Amino acid sequence: MSLRVETVKRWQVELNPAQDWLQYEVGVDGCYVVRIQCGLCNKHKAKIKDLRNFSPAFVNGIEGASLKKDNVKKHFQSEMHQKAAALEKLSGNVPNLPSALAQSIEEEHLTRLFDIAYTVAKLELPLAKFSQIAKLEVRHGVDLGQMSLTEQKCKEFLEYIGRSTKVELIRAIQESPYFSVLVDGSAETGATEKGMIYVLYVDHTGLPCVRFFGFREVEHVHADCLKRTVLNAFLEEGIDIERKLVGYLADSVTVKAGVASLLQNEMPYLIHMNCISHRLELAIKEMFQGTSFDDVTEMFLLLARLYRTCPGRMPELKSLSQIMQEGEIKSHQAEGTRWVQHKQGATKALLQAYPAVVCNLANMLTQTVLPKEKSIFQEYLQTLRSLKFILHLLFMSEMLEPLAKLSRSLQNSNVDLLDTAALLQKFYVTLGRMNNGILRGALSEVLKHTEKDPQSVFFGGTRLQADLEEARAFKEKLPSYVAAVSDCILQRFGSLHHMEPIQCLKILEVDLWPEAQEDLEDYGTSELQIFTGHFEKLLSLNHVDRTKLPEEWLQFKQFRKENLSQVSSQQLWQNLLTSQQSRFPNLYHAIYILHCFPVSSVVLEWGFSAVTRLKANGRGKMSINILEYLTRISVEGPEPDMFDPGPAVSLYCFEQMGFITEPGFKRTPQYAFSDEEPESPNKRQEVCFFEDQYSSDD
């Protein structure tokens, strides 16, 4: 990157011409800058190094691709630089600094105001509510100082809250040896495409963590532009993505744009996957379209519309259900973004309420005098009493029940990919059983009764209009139904459970480890060899000695057997990733990489859902930065009673008021004044076990 001396001088003038703080080193040609350093931060590094958001980048100097104005500007606005600037003012005996008492009082005012602003954002209230709530506090005798209580001021406070939390996130990613990227794009017509970026890394507790990184505006939705947008988002923050990136997960738009392929040209080891949760939803939805199952899904919608548009009919249905002891009946949603769960819920509800629904429709048929209603009710009853409908309903139920369980498990922010592959394998076994004509449950019983006596086939106490030819036709079509299910799943998932990198996850499942010493010594060795071959370049970039991995793997299995044999898989890997890095320095990298495999993008859905709500709450047009801060608070921020405004207030005081705040006392959460014992917000840290807790010497 060519950076002229005149350009760097212009940056300093634009940012702060009053201080000579930006130092640079010129190359041998005397025209281009090769290194930039912050003179103030370097001078006061002894006093600012203990800051929570301290970064040594501008203390030691930045070079190469990091020589960008955005990086210099971000450093100038950072907490550490502002504190260094404040220390420089103090060392120069600048007059008219506020007294210690005045500073303390102003800090209290700001803490209260930041609390109010955060609460408004966390509860997703319109920002105009800040002024109303603040004025109400003043009316109740709360001292908020002389600062203006406007919506614009609220945005300013939220900006400092957002910046302070973003700095903490950037530092966490910089300290993580590896991470994966999850990307999605907005679908707003007539607006600039906004890319939402999340990162998946292992946090300080040794557990995978998915965090909202931010928004980026995309000029054009094509591969090169999208790739450049993603890479620049991290390079601007001084994050070396080439040595850290493990996986890339994106929505259908960015997948079609070919971003992953371009990234894999430079990083052939990159794990690229579509969201498994979306794959499943699309596969099952396509599976039933254009078949006899359309009659079943149409009946779901017709019944839902019948009872929802005429609320008076619902109490009668519930009363019939209670009389017939069919359990509680309630209107069930049959449409929505989670197709599998909605259809499985509707199927289950109809099967449970079937006798009551048929009885209720028969009653309405006899009571109504309207010809149109009679025709509708007769059509509904004819469909519900048909053997064809019942057989397809039962088949759909048998298919959707295991798939709905899989769908629910895939909607967590952290998904067990090995478990997902195992569930898919079991589902393929189920399909094989049905393909061979081996049926179970109610579906098998109805077919048997039909073959025995078609005139006396009952289901849920209702005589069905059965025909032996219909039963035979269903059994003949059953292999084609099973094949359609299998094809749809395979088309979306491919050979997921056979992918070599996925198979490497086998070593993480401790419950599968053999007990016998001889078998344990060989266990996972072939998977580790596959892993080493796939990630050879990434491991080399991070100076991992691949030749020592087999030895460390064998030592770790023995270490686990002697010291940690009673702990779970999660606790075992937490132990390695938090306290055993020095003992197993090369294996540490392998296990860390395996924990960074991206699987599900449901967090992106949560993020865009939050954005939709934020825009709908009367906030008007917001800058992309404010939208990012509000989204981060909404999806990741702690509850208002747990929020600590200290870092944001400190940053505000540095930049706006020119003084350094002292560390304050930790606030007491609201639940401390109640009799209820809350669940620990850091409960997952409590499951982190260390060697001295499970030592064999005790």
C-alpha positions as CSV (number, residue, x, y, z in Angstrom):
1,M,0.0,0.0,0.0
2,S,1.5,3.4,-1.1
3,L,0.9,6.1,1.5
4,R,2.5,9.6,1.0
5,V,3.9,11.7,3.8
6,E,1.6,14.6,2.8
7,T,-1.4,12.4,3.3
8,V,-0.4,11.4,6.8
9,K,0.2,15.1,7.7
10,R,-3.2,16.0,6.4
11,W,-4.8,13.3,8.6
12,Q,-3.2,14.8,11.7
13,V,-4.4,18.3,10.8
14,E,-7.9,17.0,10.2
15,L,-8.1,15.1,13.5
16,N,-6.1,17.3,15.9
17,P,-3.8,20.0,14.6
18,A,-3.1,21.2,18.2
19,Q,-0.9,18.3,19.1
20,D,2.0,16.6,17.4
21,W,0.7,13.1,18.2
22,L,0.9,11.2,14.9
23,Q,4.5,9.9,14.3
24,Y,5.5,8.1,11.2
25,E,8.5,6.4,9.6
26,V,9.4,7.0,6.0
27,G,10.8,4.4,3.6
28,V,14.1,4.5,1.8
29,D,12.6,6.5,-1.0
30,G,11.8,9.4,1.4
31,C,8.3,9.8,-0.1
32,Y,6.1,7.0,1.3
33,V,5.2,6.2,4.9
34,V,5.9,2.6,6.0
35,R,4.9,2.8,9.7
36,I,2.6,5.0,11.8
37,Q,2.8,5.3,15.6
38,C,0.8,7.3,18.2
39,G,3.3,9.4,20.1
40,L,0.9,10.2,23.0
41,C,-0.1,6.5,23.6
42,N,3.6,5.5,23.4
43,K,4.5,8.2,25.9
44,H,1.8,7.3,28.4
45,K,1.6,3.5,27.8
46,A,2.6,2.7,31.4
47,K,-0.5,4.5,32.6
48,I,-3.0,3.3,30.0
49,K,-1.9,-0.3,29.5
50,D,-4.3,-1.6,32.2
51,L,-7.3,-0.2,30.4
52,R,-9.9,-2.8,29.5
53,N,-9.8,-1.8,25.9
54,F,-6.1,-1.3,25.5
55,S,-4.5,-2.3,22.2
56,P,-0.8,-2.2,21.5
57,A,-1.2,-1.7,17.8
58,F,-0.6,2.1,17.7
59,V,1.9,1.9,20.6
60,N,4.1,-0.4,18.6
61,G,3.1,1.0,15.3
62,I,1.0,-0.2,12.3
63,E,2.4,-1.3,9.0
64,G,1.3,-2.7,5.6
65,A,-2.4,-3.1,4.9
66,S,-3.3,-1.5,8.3
67,L,-2.0,1.9,7.1
68,K,-5.5,3.4,6.6
69,K,-7.2,6.6,7.6
70,D,-10.1,4.7,9.2
71,N,-7.7,2.9,11.5
72,V,-6.0,6.1,12.5
73,K,-9.4,7.8,13.0
74,K,-10.7,4.9,15.1
75,H,-7.5,5.0,17.2
76,F,-7.9,8.7,17.7
77,Q,-11.4,8.2,19.0
78,S,-10.5,5.2,21.2
79,E,-10.6,5.2,24.9
80,M,-6.9,4.6,25.3
81,H,-6.0,7.6,23.1
82,Q,-8.4,10.0,24.8
83,K,-7.0,9.0,28.2
84,A,-3.4,9.5,26.9
85,A,-4.5,13.0,25.6
86,A,-6.0,13.8,28.9
87,L,-2.8,12.7,30.7
88,E,-0.9,15.0,28.4
89,K,-3.1,17.9,29.3
90,L,-2.6,17.2,33.0
91,S,1.1,17.0,32.6
92,G,1.1,20.4,30.9
93,N,-0.9,21.9,33.9
94,V,-3.8,23.0,31.7
95,P,-5.8,25.6,33.7
96,N,-9.5,25.6,34.4
97,L,-9.8,21.8,34.9
98,P,-12.9,20.9,36.9
99,S,-12.3,20.2,40.5
100,A,-12.4,16.6,41.7
101,L,-15.7,17.2,43.4
102,A,-17.3,18.7,40.3
103,Q,-16.0,15.8,38.2
104,S,-17.5,13.3,40.6
105,I,-20.9,15.0,40.5
106,E,-20.9,15.3,36.7
107,E,-20.0,11.6,36.5
108,E,-23.0,10.7,38.6
109,H,-25.3,12.8,36.3
110,L,-23.9,11.1,33.3
111,T,-24.2,7.6,34.8
112,R,-28.0,8.2,35.4
113,L,-28.5,9.6,31.9
114,F,-26.6,6.8,30.2
115,D,-28.7,4.4,32.3
116,I,-31.9,6.0,30.9
117,A,-30.7,6.0,27.3
118,Y,-29.7,2.3,27.6
119,T,-33.0,1.3,29.1
120,V,-34.9,3.0,26.2
121,A,-32.7,1.2,23.7
122,K,-32.9,-2.2,25.4
123,L,-36.7,-2.0,25.7
124,E,-36.8,-1.0,22.0
125,L,-38.7,2.2,22.8
126,P,-38.7,5.2,20.5
127,L,-35.7,7.4,21.3
128,A,-38.1,10.3,21.9
129,K,-39.1,8.5,25.1
130,F,-35.7,9.4,26.6
131,S,-36.7,13.0,27.1
132,Q,-40.0,12.1,28.7
133,I,-38.4,9.5,31.1
134,A,-35.6,11.9,32.0
135,K,-38.0,14.7,32.7
136,L,-40.1,12.4,34.9
137,E,-37.0,11.5,36.8
138,V,-36.3,15.2,37.4
139,R,-39.8,15.6,38.5
140,H,-39.3,12.9,41.1
141,G,-36.3,14.7,42.5
142,V,-33.5,12.9,40.6
143,D,-30.5,15.2,39.9
144,L,-29.6,14.9,36.2
145,G,-27.5,18.0,36.0
146,Q,-27.8,20.8,33.5
147,M,-27.4,18.7,30.3
148,S,-30.1,18.9,27.6
149,L,-32.6,16.1,27.7
150,T,-33.3,15.6,24.0
151,E,-33.5,12.8,21.6
152,Q,-30.3,13.9,19.9
153,K,-28.5,13.7,23.3
154,C,-29.9,10.2,23.7
155,K,-28.3,9.2,20.4
156,E,-25.0,10.7,21.5
157,F,-25.1,8.6,24.7
158,L,-26.0,5.5,22.7
159,E,-23.1,6.2,20.4
160,Y,-20.6,6.1,23.3
161,I,-22.3,3.0,24.7
162,G,-22.0,1.3,21.3
163,R,-18.4,2.4,20.8
164,S,-17.3,1.1,24.2
165,T,-18.9,-2.3,23.6
166,K,-17.5,-2.5,20.1
167,V,-14.0,-1.9,21.3
168,E,-14.4,-4.8,23.8
169,L,-15.6,-7.1,21.0
170,I,-12.7,-6.1,18.7
171,R,-10.3,-6.9,21.4
172,A,-11.8,-10.3,22.1
173,I,-11.6,-11.2,18.4
174,Q,-8.0,-9.9,18.2
175,E,-7.1,-12.1,21.1
176,S,-8.8,-15.2,19.6
177,P,-6.6,-17.3,17.5
178,Y,-9.4,-18.3,15.1
179,F,-13.0,-17.3,14.3
180,S,-15.7,-17.8,11.6
181,V,-17.8,-15.3,9.9
182,L,-21.6,-15.3,9.4
183,V,-23.0,-12.9,6.8
184,D,-26.5,-12.0,5.7
185,G,-28.0,-9.2,3.6
186,S,-31.1,-7.0,4.0
187,A,-33.9,-7.5,1.5
188,E,-35.1,-3.9,1.4
189,T,-36.1,-2.7,-2.0
190,G,-34.9,0.7,-3.1
191,A,-32.3,0.8,-0.3
192,T,-28.6,0.3,-0.2
193,E,-27.8,-3.3,0.6
194,K,-26.7,-3.7,4.2
195,G,-24.6,-6.6,5.2
196,M,-25.0,-8.0,8.7
197,I,-21.9,-9.6,10.0
198,Y,-21.6,-11.9,13.0
199,V,-18.5,-13.7,14.3
200,L,-18.2,-17.1,15.9
201,Y,-15.2,-17.6,18.3
202,V,-14.4,-19.3,21.6
203,D,-14.7,-16.9,24.5
204,H,-12.7,-16.7,27.7
205,T,-14.8,-19.5,29.3
206,G,-13.9,-21.9,26.6
207,L,-17.3,-22.0,24.9
208,P,-18.3,-21.1,21.4
209,C,-19.7,-17.6,21.3
210,V,-21.6,-15.8,18.4
211,R,-21.4,-12.0,18.5
212,F,-22.9,-9.3,16.4
213,F,-19.9,-7.6,14.6
214,G,-21.8,-4.8,12.7
215,F,-23.4,-3.6,9.6
216,R,-21.6,-2.8,6.3
217,E,-23.1,-1.0,3.3
218,V,-22.6,-2.9,0.1
219,E,-22.2,-1.0,-3.1
220,H,-23.1,-3.9,-5.5
221,V,-24.3,-7.4,-4.8
222,H,-21.7,-9.3,-6.7
223,A,-18.9,-11.6,-5.5
224,D,-15.9,-9.2,-5.6
225,C,-17.7,-6.4,-3.9
226,L,-19.2,-8.6,-1.2
227,K,-15.8,-10.3,-0.6
228,R,-14.1,-6.9,-0.3
229,T,-16.8,-5.6,2.1
230,V,-16.3,-8.6,4.4
231,L,-12.5,-8.5,4.4
232,N,-12.3,-4.7,4.8
233,A,-14.7,-4.9,7.8
234,F,-12.0,-6.8,9.7
235,L,-8.9,-5.2,8.2
236,E,-10.1,-1.8,9.3
237,E,-10.1,-3.0,12.8
238,G,-6.6,-4.4,12.5
239,I,-7.7,-8.1,12.5
240,D,-5.6,-10.5,10.5
241,I,-8.3,-12.5,8.8
242,E,-6.1,-14.7,6.7
243,R,-4.5,-16.3,9.8
244,K,-7.7,-16.6,11.8
245,L,-10.7,-17.3,9.5
246,V,-11.9,-20.9,9.8
247,G,-15.4,-20.8,8.2
248,Y,-17.8,-18.7,6.2
249,L,-21.6,-19.1,6.4
250,A,-23.9,-16.9,4.3
251,D,-27.5,-16.6,3.1
252,S,-28.7,-17.7,-0.3
253,V,-28.0,-14.3,-2.0
254,T,-24.3,-14.2,-1.0
255,V,-23.9,-17.9,-1.7
256,K,-25.1,-17.3,-5.3
257,A,-22.8,-14.4,-5.5
258,G,-19.9,-16.8,-5.1
259,V,-18.1,-15.1,-2.2
260,A,-17.2,-18.4,-0.6
261,S,-15.5,-19.6,-3.8
262,L,-13.4,-16.5,-4.0
263,L,-12.4,-16.8,-0.4
264,Q,-11.5,-20.4,-0.9
265,N,-9.2,-19.5,-3.7
266,E,-7.0,-17.7,-1.1
267,M,-7.9,-19.9,1.8
268,P,-8.5,-23.5,0.5
269,Y,-9.1,-24.8,4.0
270,L,-12.1,-22.5,4.5
271,I,-15.3,-24.4,5.8
272,H,-18.2,-23.1,3.7
273,M,-21.7,-24.1,4.6
274,N,-25.2,-22.9,4.0
275,C,-27.4,-22.5,7.1
276,I,-28.4,-26.0,8.1
277,S,-31.7,-24.8,9.6
278,H,-32.6,-23.0,6.3
279,R,-31.6,-26.1,4.3
280,L,-34.0,-28.3,6.4
281,E,-36.9,-25.8,6.1
282,L,-36.6,-25.5,2.3
283,A,-36.1,-29.2,1.8
284,I,-39.2,-30.2,3.6
285,K,-41.3,-27.4,2.1
286,E,-40.3,-28.5,-1.4
287,M,-40.8,-32.2,-0.5
288,F,-44.6,-31.9,-0.1
289,Q,-45.4,-29.4,-2.9
290,G,-47.3,-30.6,-5.9
291,T,-48.3,-33.9,-4.3
292,S,-51.4,-35.3,-2.6
293,F,-50.1,-33.8,0.6
294,D,-51.2,-30.4,-0.7
295,D,-54.8,-31.5,0.3
296,V,-53.6,-32.0,3.9
297,T,-51.9,-28.6,4.2
298,E,-54.8,-27.0,2.5
299,M,-57.1,-28.5,5.1
300,F,-55.0,-27.1,7.9
301,L,-55.5,-23.6,6.5
302,L,-59.2,-24.1,5.9
303,L,-59.9,-25.3,9.4
304,A,-57.7,-22.5,10.9
305,R,-59.6,-19.9,8.9
306,L,-63.0,-21.5,9.8
307,Y,-62.4,-21.3,13.6
308,R,-60.5,-18.0,13.6
309,T,-62.8,-16.0,11.5
310,C,-65.8,-17.2,13.5
311,P,-64.6,-17.1,17.1
312,G,-68.0,-18.3,18.4
313,R,-67.4,-21.7,16.9
314,M,-64.3,-22.3,19.0
315,P,-66.0,-22.6,22.4
316,E,-68.3,-25.2,21.0
317,L,-65.3,-27.2,19.6
318,K,-63.6,-27.0,23.0
319,S,-66.7,-28.2,24.8
320,L,-67.0,-31.2,22.5
321,S,-63.4,-32.0,23.0
322,Q,-63.8,-32.0,26.8
323,I,-66.9,-34.2,26.6
324,M,-65.1,-36.6,24.3
325,Q,-62.0,-36.4,26.5
326,E,-59.7,-35.5,23.6
327,G,-57.7,-33.0,25.6
328,E,-57.3,-29.2,25.2
329,I,-58.1,-27.9,21.8
330,K,-56.7,-24.6,20.6
331,S,-56.3,-22.8,17.3
332,H,-52.9,-23.6,15.8
333,Q,-50.8,-21.5,13.5
334,A,-50.4,-23.4,10.2
335,E,-48.2,-20.8,8.4
336,G,-45.0,-19.0,9.2
337,T,-41.3,-18.8,8.6
338,R,-40.6,-22.0,10.5
339,W,-42.5,-24.2,8.0
340,V,-41.6,-27.6,9.6
341,Q,-42.6,-26.7,13.1
342,H,-45.8,-25.0,12.0
343,K,-46.9,-27.9,9.9
344,Q,-45.9,-30.5,12.5
345,G,-47.8,-28.5,15.2
346,A,-50.8,-28.3,12.9
347,T,-50.6,-32.1,12.1
348,K,-50.4,-33.0,15.8
349,A,-53.3,-30.7,16.7
350,L,-55.6,-32.1,14.0
351,L,-54.8,-35.7,14.9
352,Q,-55.6,-34.9,18.6
353,A,-58.7,-33.0,17.9
354,Y,-59.9,-35.1,14.9
355,P,-63.0,-36.6,16.6
356,A,-64.1,-33.3,18.0
357,V,-63.6,-31.5,14.7
358,V,-65.6,-34.0,12.7
359,C,-68.4,-33.9,15.3
360,N,-68.4,-30.1,15.4
361,L,-68.6,-29.9,11.6
362,A,-71.4,-32.4,11.5
363,N,-73.4,-30.3,14.1
364,M,-72.8,-27.1,12.1
365,L,-73.9,-28.9,8.9
366,T,-77.3,-29.8,10.5
367,Q,-77.8,-26.4,12.1
368,T,-77.0,-24.0,9.3
369,V,-79.7,-23.0,6.8
370,L,-77.3,-21.3,4.4
371,P,-76.7,-23.3,1.2
372,K,-73.2,-22.0,0.8
373,E,-72.2,-23.0,4.4
374,K,-73.8,-26.5,3.9
375,S,-71.7,-27.0,0.8
376,I,-68.5,-26.0,2.6
377,F,-69.1,-28.2,5.6
378,Q,-70.1,-31.2,3.5
379,E,-66.8,-30.8,1.5
380,Y,-64.8,-30.5,4.7
381,L,-66.4,-33.6,6.2
382,Q,-66.0,-35.6,3.0
383,T,-62.3,-34.8,2.9
384,L,-61.7,-35.5,6.6
385,R,-63.6,-38.9,6.4
386,S,-61.7,-40.1,3.4
387,L,-59.1,-42.8,3.7
388,K,-56.8,-41.0,1.3
389,F,-56.7,-37.9,3.5
390,I,-56.0,-39.9,6.7
391,L,-53.2,-42.0,5.2
392,H,-51.4,-38.9,3.9
393,L,-52.0,-37.1,7.2
394,L,-50.5,-40.0,9.2
395,F,-47.5,-40.3,6.8
396,M,-46.9,-36.5,7.1
397,S,-47.0,-36.8,10.9
398,E,-44.5,-39.6,10.9
399,M,-42.2,-37.7,8.6
400,L,-42.5,-34.3,10.4
401,E,-42.1,-35.4,14.0
402,P,-38.3,-36.3,13.8
403,L,-37.7,-33.4,11.4
404,A,-39.3,-30.9,13.7
405,K,-37.0,-32.1,16.6
406,L,-34.1,-31.6,14.3
407,S,-35.4,-28.2,13.2
408,R,-35.7,-27.0,16.9
409,S,-32.2,-28.2,17.7
410,L,-30.9,-26.2,14.8
411,Q,-32.4,-23.0,15.9
412,N,-29.9,-22.5,18.7
413,S,-27.0,-20.0,18.2
414,N,-24.5,-22.8,18.8
415,V,-25.3,-26.1,17.1
416,D,-23.7,-29.5,17.7
417,L,-22.7,-30.3,14.1
418,L,-21.7,-33.9,14.8
419,D,-25.1,-34.5,16.5
420,T,-26.8,-33.0,13.5
421,A,-25.0,-35.3,11.2
422,A,-25.9,-38.3,13.4
423,L,-29.6,-37.3,13.4
424,L,-29.6,-37.1,9.6
425,Q,-28.0,-40.5,9.4
426,K,-30.8,-41.9,11.7
427,F,-33.4,-40.2,9.5
428,Y,-32.0,-41.9,6.4
429,V,-32.4,-45.3,8.3
430,T,-36.0,-44.5,9.0
431,L,-36.6,-43.7,5.3
432,G,-35.0,-47.0,4.4
433,R,-37.4,-48.8,6.7
434,M,-40.4,-47.2,5.2
435,N,-39.1,-47.8,1.7
436,N,-39.1,-51.5,2.5
437,G,-42.8,-51.3,3.5
438,I,-42.1,-51.6,7.2
439,L,-44.7,-49.2,8.8
440,R,-45.5,-48.5,12.4
441,G,-48.1,-46.9,14.6
442,A,-51.5,-45.6,13.4
443,L,-50.5,-45.6,9.8
444,S,-49.8,-49.3,9.9
445,E,-53.1,-50.0,11.8
446,V,-55.3,-48.1,9.4
447,L,-53.8,-50.0,6.4
448,K,-54.2,-53.4,8.1
449,H,-57.9,-52.7,8.9
450,T,-58.5,-51.5,5.4
451,E,-57.1,-54.6,3.8
452,K,-59.1,-56.8,6.3
453,D,-62.5,-55.1,5.9
454,P,-62.7,-51.8,3.9
455,Q,-66.3,-51.2,5.1
456,S,-65.5,-51.0,8.8
457,V,-62.4,-48.9,9.0
458,F,-62.5,-46.4,11.9
459,F,-60.2,-43.6,12.9
460,G,-60.7,-41.5,16.0
461,G,-64.2,-43.0,16.4
462,T,-65.2,-42.0,12.9
463,R,-66.0,-44.4,10.1
464,L,-63.9,-43.7,7.1
465,Q,-65.0,-43.8,3.5
466,A,-62.5,-46.5,2.7
467,D,-61.6,-48.3,-0.5
468,L,-59.2,-51.1,-0.9
469,E,-57.9,-49.7,-4.1
470,E,-57.0,-46.4,-2.3
471,A,-55.0,-48.4,0.2
472,R,-53.2,-50.3,-2.5
473,A,-52.5,-47.1,-4.4
474,F,-51.0,-45.5,-1.3
475,K,-48.7,-48.5,-0.7
476,E,-47.6,-48.4,-4.3
477,K,-46.8,-44.7,-4.0
478,L,-45.1,-45.0,-0.7
479,P,-41.6,-45.8,-2.2
480,S,-42.0,-42.7,-4.4
481,Y,-42.9,-40.6,-1.4
482,V,-39.9,-41.9,0.5
483,A,-37.7,-41.3,-2.5
484,A,-39.0,-37.7,-2.8
485,V,-38.2,-37.1,0.9
486,S,-34.8,-38.5,0.5
487,D,-34.0,-36.6,-2.7
488,C,-35.1,-33.3,-1.1
489,I,-33.0,-33.9,1.9
490,L,-30.0,-35.0,-0.1
491,Q,-30.3,-32.0,-2.5
492,R,-30.2,-29.5,0.4
493,F,-27.8,-31.4,2.7
494,G,-25.7,-33.3,0.2
495,S,-23.4,-35.7,1.9
496,L,-23.0,-33.6,5.0
497,H,-22.6,-36.6,7.3
498,H,-19.8,-37.8,5.0
499,M,-17.8,-34.5,4.7
500,E,-14.3,-35.1,5.9
501,P,-14.0,-31.9,8.0
502,I,-17.4,-32.8,9.6
503,Q,-16.1,-36.3,10.4
504,C,-13.2,-34.7,12.3
505,L,-15.7,-33.5,14.9
506,K,-16.0,-37.1,16.0
507,I,-13.1,-36.6,18.3
508,L,-15.0,-34.0,20.3
509,E,-17.7,-36.4,21.3
510,V,-16.1,-37.9,24.5
511,D,-19.1,-40.3,25.0
512,L,-17.9,-42.2,21.9
513,W,-14.4,-42.7,23.2
514,P,-13.7,-46.5,23.8
515,E,-13.0,-47.7,27.3
516,A,-10.3,-50.3,26.4
517,Q,-6.8,-48.8,26.5
518,E,-5.8,-50.4,23.2
519,D,-8.8,-49.1,21.3
520,L,-8.5,-45.6,23.0
521,E,-4.9,-45.3,21.8
522,D,-6.0,-45.6,18.1
523,Y,-9.3,-43.7,18.5
524,G,-9.4,-40.4,16.5
525,T,-6.0,-40.8,14.9
526,S,-7.3,-41.1,11.4
527,E,-9.7,-38.2,11.9
528,L,-6.8,-36.1,13.2
529,Q,-4.8,-36.9,10.1
530,I,-7.7,-35.8,7.9
531,F,-7.9,-32.6,9.9
532,T,-4.2,-31.9,9.6
533,G,-4.3,-32.4,5.8
534,H,-7.3,-30.2,5.4
535,F,-6.0,-27.3,7.5
536,E,-2.4,-27.7,6.7
537,K,-2.0,-24.1,5.4
538,L,-3.9,-22.5,8.3
539,L,-1.9,-24.5,10.9
540,S,1.4,-23.5,9.2
541,L,0.4,-19.8,9.2
542,N,0.0,-20.1,13.0
543,H,3.3,-22.0,13.5
544,V,1.6,-25.2,14.7
545,D,3.9,-28.2,14.7
546,R,1.8,-30.8,12.9
547,T,4.2,-33.6,13.5
548,K,3.6,-33.3,17.3
549,L,-0.2,-33.4,17.0
550,P,-0.5,-37.3,17.2
551,E,1.7,-37.4,20.2
552,E,-0.2,-34.6,22.0
553,W,-3.5,-36.3,21.1
554,L,-2.4,-39.5,22.7
555,Q,-1.1,-37.7,25.8
556,F,-4.4,-35.8,26.1
557,K,-6.5,-39.0,25.9
558,Q,-4.4,-40.4,28.7
559,F,-4.6,-37.2,30.7
560,R,-8.4,-37.2,30.4
561,K,-8.6,-40.8,31.5
562,E,-6.5,-40.2,34.6
563,N,-7.8,-36.7,35.6
564,L,-11.1,-35.8,33.9
565,S,-12.9,-39.0,33.2
566,Q,-16.1,-37.9,35.0
567,V,-16.6,-34.6,33.2
568,S,-18.8,-34.0,30.1
569,S,-17.5,-33.3,26.6
570,Q,-18.1,-29.6,27.1
571,Q,-16.3,-29.4,30.4
572,L,-13.4,-31.4,29.0
573,W,-12.8,-29.0,26.1
574,Q,-13.3,-26.0,28.3
575,N,-10.5,-27.3,30.4
576,L,-8.2,-27.6,27.4
577,L,-9.1,-24.3,25.9
578,T,-8.8,-22.3,29.1
579,S,-6.0,-23.9,31.2
580,Q,-4.1,-26.5,29.2
581,Q,-2.7,-24.6,26.3
582,S,0.8,-24.7,27.6
583,R,0.7,-28.5,28.1
584,F,-0.9,-29.2,24.7
585,P,0.2,-26.2,22.6
586,N,-0.5,-27.8,19.2
587,L,-3.6,-29.8,20.0
588,Y,-5.0,-26.6,21.5
589,H,-5.1,-25.1,17.9
590,A,-6.8,-28.1,16.5
591,I,-9.6,-28.2,19.1
592,Y,-10.1,-24.5,18.8
593,I,-10.6,-24.7,15.1
594,L,-13.1,-27.5,15.5
595,H,-15.1,-25.3,17.9
596,C,-15.3,-22.6,15.2
597,F,-17.2,-24.6,12.5
598,P,-20.2,-22.4,11.5
599,V,-23.5,-24.3,11.3
600,S,-26.6,-22.1,11.8
601,S,-27.4,-18.5,10.9
602,V,-30.5,-18.2,13.1
603,V,-28.7,-15.4,15.0
604,L,-28.8,-13.4,11.7
605,E,-32.6,-13.8,11.7
606,W,-32.8,-12.6,15.3
607,G,-30.7,-9.6,14.3
608,F,-32.8,-8.6,11.3
609,S,-35.9,-9.1,13.3
610,A,-34.5,-6.6,15.8
611,V,-33.7,-4.2,13.0
612,T,-37.3,-4.5,11.7
613,R,-38.7,-3.7,15.1
614,L,-36.3,-0.8,15.7
615,K,-37.2,0.8,12.4
616,A,-41.0,0.3,13.0
617,N,-41.0,2.1,16.4
618,G,-41.2,5.6,14.9
619,R,-37.5,6.4,15.0
620,G,-37.5,7.7,11.4
621,K,-34.3,7.6,9.4
622,M,-31.3,6.4,11.5
623,S,-27.6,6.4,10.5
624,I,-26.1,3.0,10.0
625,N,-23.9,3.5,13.2
626,I,-26.9,4.3,15.4
627,L,-28.8,1.3,14.0
628,E,-25.8,-0.9,14.7
629,Y,-25.5,0.3,18.3
630,L,-29.3,-0.2,18.9
631,T,-29.2,-3.7,17.3
632,R,-26.2,-4.7,19.5
633,I,-28.0,-3.5,22.6
634,S,-31.2,-5.3,21.6
635,V,-29.8,-8.7,20.7
636,E,-26.8,-8.9,23.0
637,G,-27.0,-6.2,25.7
638,P,-27.6,-7.2,29.4
639,E,-30.9,-6.4,31.1
640,P,-31.1,-2.7,32.2
641,D,-30.5,-3.6,35.9
642,M,-27.3,-5.4,35.0
643,F,-25.9,-2.8,32.6
644,D,-22.7,-1.1,33.7
645,P,-22.4,2.4,32.1
646,G,-18.9,3.0,33.5
647,P,-16.8,2.3,30.3
648,A,-19.2,4.5,28.2
649,V,-19.3,7.3,30.7
650,S,-15.5,7.1,31.0
651,L,-15.1,7.5,27.3
652,Y,-17.5,10.4,27.1
653,C,-15.7,12.2,29.9
654,F,-12.3,11.7,28.1
655,E,-13.6,13.1,24.8
656,Q,-16.2,15.6,25.8
657,M,-15.1,17.0,29.1
658,G,-11.4,16.5,29.3
659,F,-11.0,14.6,32.6
660,I,-10.3,11.1,33.6
661,T,-12.9,9.2,35.7
662,E,-11.9,7.0,38.6
663,P,-13.1,3.4,38.7
664,G,-16.5,3.2,40.4
665,F,-18.2,0.7,42.6
666,K,-20.0,-2.2,41.0
667,R,-23.7,-1.6,40.9
668,T,-26.1,-3.8,42.9
669,P,-28.6,-5.5,40.6
670,Q,-32.3,-5.1,41.3
671,Y,-32.8,-8.8,42.1
672,A,-30.6,-8.3,45.1
673,F,-33.5,-6.6,46.8
674,S,-36.0,-9.4,46.1
675,D,-36.4,-12.8,47.7
676,E,-36.0,-14.7,44.4
677,E,-32.7,-16.3,43.5
678,P,-32.0,-15.5,39.8
679,E,-30.1,-17.7,37.4
680,S,-26.5,-16.6,37.2
681,P,-25.9,-14.6,34.0
682,N,-22.5,-16.2,33.8
683,K,-23.8,-19.7,34.6
684,R,-21.8,-21.2,31.7
685,Q,-18.6,-20.1,33.4
686,E,-19.5,-22.3,36.4
687,V,-19.2,-25.5,34.3
688,C,-15.5,-24.8,33.5
689,F,-13.5,-27.3,35.4
690,F,-9.7,-27.3,35.9
691,E,-7.2,-30.0,36.6
692,D,-6.8,-29.3,40.3
693,Q,-10.5,-29.9,40.8
694,Y,-10.3,-33.4,39.3
695,S,-6.7,-34.4,40.1
696,S,-6.1,-38.1,40.5
697,D,-3.8,-37.4,43.5
698,D,-6.7,-36.1,45.6
